[in-house]
Amino acid sequence: MKQVSAGFFPSIAFDERESTPMYRRLYDWFRSAILTGELRPGQKLPSTRYLASELNVSRITVLCAFQQLAAEGYIVSSAGSGTYVAKSIPDQVTRLGFGKQPRLTNHSQCAGSRRISQLSAKISPFPTLPFGLEAFRVGLPALDRFPIAVWSRLVARRWRQPRKEMLMYGDRMGFGPCREAIAEYVTTVRGVRCNPSQVMIVNGSQQGLEISARALLDPGDPVWIEEPGYPGAVQAFGAVTGNPIPVPVDRDGLDVKEGIKRCPKARAAFITPSHQFPMAMTMSAGRRMMLLDWAFRNNSWIVEDDYDSEYDFRKRPIAAVQGLDTNARVIYVGTFSKVLFPSLRIGYLIIPSDLVSAFSRIRQASDLSHSTLEQAVLADFIQEGHLARHIRRMRMLYMERNGMLAAEIEMQLGSTVELVSAQAGMHLVCLLPAGVEDTIVWQEAARVGIASWPLSICYQRKPERGGLILGYGAVDRKQIQDGVKKLAAVIQGSL
């Protein structure tokens, strides 16, 4: 019989108070495990010698139980190979009704209180769609253009003769050479002012936001959130404070005056100044200086999420707000999910030096460290110039795809929708006609194989006009043409 991988064998436990003979208790356990699916058809069972040793019983006891199970057709033995769960359950067992009761999957039916925290009930999930829908999945880079051969070579080199530090728990702040590479990178490319001791490696920007919220805020502290803005920030900060304050954005970015009007003593402000998510504008220099002045005068913090600033199609990307900060009020958040590939799960924080200890303690409480191997490979990738070359290639590719998607929407939908695009990033916003519910269009589009985000999830209140956020990082010309054609049919059908 073909063996099914057993993985970890389930623990065998008996009620010591039972007076039933041991072989019968062992037989009952195996039969129940087989009927409920805990032991799968074709799964190999441990040897009788091993079970006898583990259970501290006579081998004869185990053999008696196995003989009864075999006689009833639950298990089969193969000479020289071992004992396996039978591929099918005997007919007489089915007729008698054994195993027909399914395992309980709706646990709300369990007895007793099922109380959970109010916070967990309030957090809204991100839109989820099946894998394979690449047009127009938000935040997905061009994975087919990633230099996998180079990355594989660097991984193999690191694994060939790994140092002991590569196999141990890492520093909570991150692998030293990787922090040095990131500090040099953001200083040179983004105008950030820092040294490696201020860099913390995290599992993506979302964890960076969550750590920042826990390190900076107490329950009830108000925090400005861009409106519309990144829903992950609402989750991260709202989960800690329960008091996110929506502040509108306009063509110059976050409206600082309106923020002061709504909540002058906010404890922090979350911004995406280089390429606002989702509306794509760049925060003006005047607004940046006004925000820094507000933070200094009120002893408040600024959390700057620079999630895809590498893909600015202008000659030189706009420098980070952190580089303008002379009072160490900005926590800078970056990620390699958009630059390299999402499953790498490497992001980073640039933390004011006097806050490093506090952030480190928060990190320790939730996550000891990131994979040292991946950090080492990333450090090599940066230091050997592969990252810079990859970004240059992708910037040109995304600029081309941005133009293709905008042109295709204009051709197929014309004035029916309004495009909000910018010379940066990996997505654009398609505003729908007034009165059209974007969540309904999003759901209908998903049914025909089109991924997107409804714009309304970026608001804490219902917006005056809905829209779709369309990612173009992972789509080629044909996918853009086919995807817009399907999307146009859905939008026209909703009018």
Helices and strands as residue ranges (DSSP letters): H 22-35, H 48-55, H 59-71, E 75-78, E 82-85, H 91-96, G 107-109, H 118-122, G 143-145, H 148-160, G 164-166, H 176-189, G 196-198, E 199-202, H 205-216, E 223-227, H 231-241, E 244-250, E 253-254, H 256-262, E 268-271, H 285-298, E 301-305, G 309-311, G 321-324, E 330-335, G 342-344, E 347-350, G 353-355, H 356-366, H 372-383, H 386-413, G 414-416, E 418-420, E 427-431, H 438-447, E 453-454, G 455-458, E 467-471, H 477-494
